[in-house]
């Protein structure tokens, strides 16, 4: 295994990431209904914030200077952490008419075992809702 030099950056976490979406307002409504705070910044750009992280939303026809090489709606696959017990999350998702595509299942998170459920957002991104500390995938 190659050893990295001591002069490398010290990375501490994820601040934000970007999703390319068909309809920014529809995406804002989806995530706001799940507890996100919708933020407007810059030249009227939108983001949704959970805790200390955010997701910037770029419209598919965006004119932002620096973007991924092939920005595509529905290419995202990410995990959002929750303090809410997963059985309650499932109930809340169903109450909102959001289909669960998988779960509850046990997964390996960054710092331990997660119990997770998966849904699709309006652009078909795969969104995992996960909680550390549940005793079993059934909650």
N, C-alpha and C positions, 0 to 999 in steps of 0.2 A: 504494500500500500504506500503510495507516494505521500510524503509529508509536505504540507503547505508551509510556506515561509511565515515568519512572525509579523511581517509587514502587510498582512492582508486586512481588509476592512473588518470591523467587528459588527456583524449584522445582528439586530436585536428583535426584529419582528416585521409584520406586514402592516403598513399604514393604510394603503388602499390598492385596489385594482380596478380595472376598467372592463365594462361589458359594452359591447356594441348591440344596440337594440333597434327594433323596427319602430317602436312608439314610446318615446321617453315618458310621456305623461302616464300611459297605461302601466309601464314598468314602475314608475313612482307610486302609483296607486296600489299595485300589488304588494310592494315591499312595505309601504306605509301601513297597509292593513295588517301586516305581520309585526308591526312595532317599530319599523325604521323611522328615522327622522329624515324628511326630505330637505335637502339643502340646495340653495342656489348660490353659485359662485362665478367668478370671472365674468365672462360676457354672456351671462344668463345660462351657463351650463348647469346641469343638475347632477346631484349625487344622492344616495341614500346612505345614512349612517346608522351603524349598530355599535353601541359602546364607543370605543376609541378607534374604530376602523370605519372606512367608508368604501362604497362602490361608486365610482364615477360612471355616468351613463353617457355614451356617445351614440348619437343617432347614426343609423347605417350610412346616411349620406353626409356624414360630418365633415367639417373643414378644419379639424384640429391638426396642427402641424405634425405632432409626433404621435403616431399610432402603431399598432402591431402591423406586421407585414401583410397579413390577410385578415383584417377584422371582419368577423362573421357573426350575425345573430345566432344564438343557440350553441355556440362553441364552448361556453363556460361550464365548469364542473367544480363546485366549491362547497365548503362546509361552513355553516354558521353555528356557533355555540349557543346553547341556551341553558338557563338555570331552571327552567320549567321542566318538571318530570315528563318524559317522553309520552306516556299515556295521555297526559293532558295536552301535549302538543298535537298528538294525533286527533284528539277530539276537537281542538281548536281549528285545525286544518280542515277537517270534515265539515265543521260548522260553516266554514267559508266556501265550501264547495270545491276545495282543492284536493285533487286526487293524489293519493299516496302511491308512488310507483314501486317502492320497496321498503321493507322494514315493518316493525323494528328489527334491527340486526346489530350485532356486535362488530365494531370496527376498531382499528388501531389508530389513535390520534397522535398528535405531536408529543404529548406528555403522558399517554396512558390509554386505557381502554374506554371507548365511547359506545353509547347506545344511540343508534341513528335511524332516522326515517328520511326518505328521499321524495322530492316532488319536482315538478317542472314549473318554471316561471313562464310568463307570457311569450317569451322567445324560445322556449324549450331548453333553456339552460338547466342542467341538473343541479338542484339545490339540496344539500344535505343539512338537516337539522340534527344536532348532536348534543349529547350531555355526558359529561364525565360523572362517574360515581353511581350510576344506576346498577342495581345488583344483577339484572339479567336483561336480555333484549326485550322481554315482555314487560319490563318496568318493575 
